[in-house]
Amino acid sequence: MKRPANKPLAGFPGRLVLLGAGKMGQAMLEGWLARGLDPRRLVVIEPQPVKAVKALTRRGLALNPEGKGAPASAIVIAVKPQSARDALPALKPYAGKAALALSIMAGRTISFIEDALPPGAAIVRAMPNTPAAIGRGITVACANARVSARQRKLASDLLAAIGKVEWIGDEHLMDAVTAVSGSGPAYVFLLAEAMTQAGIAAGLPAPLAARLARETVAGSGELLHRSELDAATLRQNVTSPGGTTAAALAVLMGPDGFDQLLTKAIAAATRRGRELAG
Ligand SMILES: NC(=O)c1ccc[n+]([C@@H]2O[C@H](COP(=O)([O-])OP(=O)(O)OC[C@H]3O[C@@H](n4cnc5c(N)ncnc54)[C@H](OP(=O)(O)O)[C@@H]3O)[C@@H](O)[C@H]2O)c1
């Protein structure tokens, strides 16, 4: 039977286990259900489930089931990296040979997850970002050699529930990915904060400066999202020669300006990612 294009998870085979239903776990859960996943296929392991997750048990979701469990088709690991060692043993009953393990833990390598699961596990390590909460994240994924084409497609379908998905072949790039898109939302929020402060310094009342900064960042992001033009063209389109924007950009794009600062910041985040991974 052919599935509707907007319900790619309607025919999900077997069971899907979610370890950790915190912010990211819940965002994925919501996305999966919206994309046609039958809640009866879901097992959630979470010590402090929120009401919405508890309510799903009425539709057949298994929450913290007692007993041995049966091998799953996919396991999604969404606990904090520091909880991994305590949390991963709970997956043993579900981690059969056919199970795909999809981890979104920041900084936890494929080799770390391989060590925690039975030998030969198919593993995808992925790095999402916070706009996932509104289905507008971007996730970068990397697979080990055990992941089949079918499992890769399954991982893409599961991750597409929280936004766009990109694949990389070289896991070492994950530190740079984390520095750009994983930490990136913080840079954008900082831009809104800095524009607010600069507006106040230029004489605007604080609440007005905050509203102008917020809507400018949000609206420009949405314009970038919807437009077919790249960021540089959109920037040039609001910059007339000799005008006010050009005056500001001469500062921002000058020596030690925004580009250099961001290059340094992202290099620092990449280095920190490497240090944390050990
Ligand atoms: N948020 C982001 O922007 C972002 C971006 C990229 C990657 N990530 C990754 O996504 C993962 C989840 O992040 P988050 O922001 O969703 O964190 P979170 O809200 O703290 O969610 C983690 C959940 O796991 C639960 N948990 C703890 N120990 C457990 C155990 N032994 N068994 C089952 N569940 C357990 C926690 O429960 P308690 O509250 O009871 O401890 C919590 O509900 C992290 O590994 C993070 O690195 C997050």
PDBQT file of the ligand as one rigid body, heavy atoms in Angstrom, charges set to zero:
ROOT
HETATM    1  N1  LIG A 301      18.557  21.065  23.162  1.00  0.00    +0.000 N 
HETATM    2  C1  LIG A 301      19.392  21.253  22.137  1.00  0.00    +0.000 C 
HETATM    3  O1  LIG A 301      19.539  22.320  21.559  1.00  0.00    +0.000 OA
HETATM    4  C2  LIG A 301      20.198  20.123  21.600  1.00  0.00    +0.000 A 
HETATM    5  C3  LIG A 301      20.890  20.308  20.397  1.00  0.00    +0.000 A 
HETATM    6  C4  LIG A 301      21.624  19.247  19.903  1.00  0.00    +0.000 A 
HETATM    7  C5  LIG A 301      21.670  18.052  20.606  1.00  0.00    +0.000 A 
HETATM    8  N2  LIG A 301      21.000  17.930  21.763  1.00  0.00    +0.000 N 
HETATM    9  C6  LIG A 301      21.110  16.678  22.477  1.00  0.00    +0.000 C 
HETATM   10  O2  LIG A 301      19.839  16.137  22.690  1.00  0.00    +0.000 OA
HETATM   11  C7  LIG A 301      19.854  15.392  23.890  1.00  0.00    +0.000 C 
HETATM   12  C8  LIG A 301      18.633  15.760  24.699  1.00  0.00    +0.000 C 
HETATM   13  O3  LIG A 301      18.704  17.158  25.014  1.00  0.00    +0.000 OA
HETATM   14  P1  LIG A 301      17.456  17.888  25.679  1.00  0.00    +0.000 P 
HETATM   15  O4  LIG A 301      17.702  19.340  25.547  1.00  0.00    +0.000 OA
HETATM   16  O5  LIG A 301      16.200  17.289  25.148  1.00  0.00    +0.000 OA
HETATM   17  O6  LIG A 301      17.695  17.438  27.200  1.00  0.00    +0.000 OA
HETATM   18  P2  LIG A 301      16.625  17.197  28.335  1.00  0.00    +0.000 P 
HETATM   19  O7  LIG A 301      15.448  18.073  28.145  1.00  0.00    +0.000 OA
HETATM   20  O8  LIG A 301      17.354  17.215  29.650  1.00  0.00    +0.000 OA
HETATM   21  O9  LIG A 301      16.146  15.701  28.028  1.00  0.00    +0.000 OA
HETATM   22  C9  LIG A 301      16.809  14.542  28.440  1.00  0.00    +0.000 C 
HETATM   23  C10 LIG A 301      15.759  13.619  29.043  1.00  0.00    +0.000 C 
HETATM   24  O10 LIG A 301      16.339  12.362  29.335  1.00  0.00    +0.000 OA
HETATM   25  C11 LIG A 301      15.844  11.935  30.579  1.00  0.00    +0.000 C 
HETATM   26  N3  LIG A 301      16.687  10.933  31.250  1.00  0.00    +0.000 N 
HETATM   27  C12 LIG A 301      17.684  11.128  32.155  1.00  0.00    +0.000 A 
HETATM   28  N4  LIG A 301      18.181   9.943  32.558  1.00  0.00    +0.000 NA
HETATM   29  C13 LIG A 301      17.478   8.979  31.918  1.00  0.00    +0.000 A 
HETATM   30  C14 LIG A 301      17.513   7.565  31.925  1.00  0.00    +0.000 A 
HETATM   31  N5  LIG A 301      18.375   6.896  32.688  1.00  0.00    +0.000 N 
HETATM   32  N6  LIG A 301      16.659   6.888  31.126  1.00  0.00    +0.000 NA
HETATM   33  C15 LIG A 301      15.800   7.544  30.358  1.00  0.00    +0.000 A 
HETATM   34  N7  LIG A 301      15.709   8.903  30.305  1.00  0.00    +0.000 NA
HETATM   35  C16 LIG A 301      16.541   9.610  31.086  1.00  0.00    +0.000 A 
HETATM   36  C17 LIG A 301      15.775  13.213  31.370  1.00  0.00    +0.000 C 
HETATM   37  O11 LIG A 301      14.950  13.016  32.483  1.00  0.00    +0.000 OA
HETATM   38  P3  LIG A 301      15.220  13.926  33.831  1.00  0.00    +0.000 P 
HETATM   39  O12 LIG A 301      14.744  15.284  33.486  1.00  0.00    +0.000 OA
HETATM   40  O13 LIG A 301      14.431  13.239  34.869  1.00  0.00    +0.000 OA
HETATM   41  O14 LIG A 301      16.704  13.873  34.069  1.00  0.00    +0.000 OA
HETATM   42  C18 LIG A 301      15.198  14.166  30.359  1.00  0.00    +0.000 C 
HETATM   43  O15 LIG A 301      13.794  14.129  30.327  1.00  0.00    +0.000 OA
HETATM   44  C19 LIG A 301      21.166  15.704  24.609  1.00  0.00    +0.000 C 
HETATM   45  O16 LIG A 301      22.048  14.594  24.489  1.00  0.00    +0.000 OA
HETATM   46  C20 LIG A 301      21.723  16.872  23.856  1.00  0.00    +0.000 C 
HETATM   47  O17 LIG A 301      23.142  16.816  23.781  1.00  0.00    +0.000 OA
HETATM   48  C21 LIG A 301      20.244  18.927  22.278  1.00  0.00    +0.000 A 
ENDROOT
TORSDOF 0
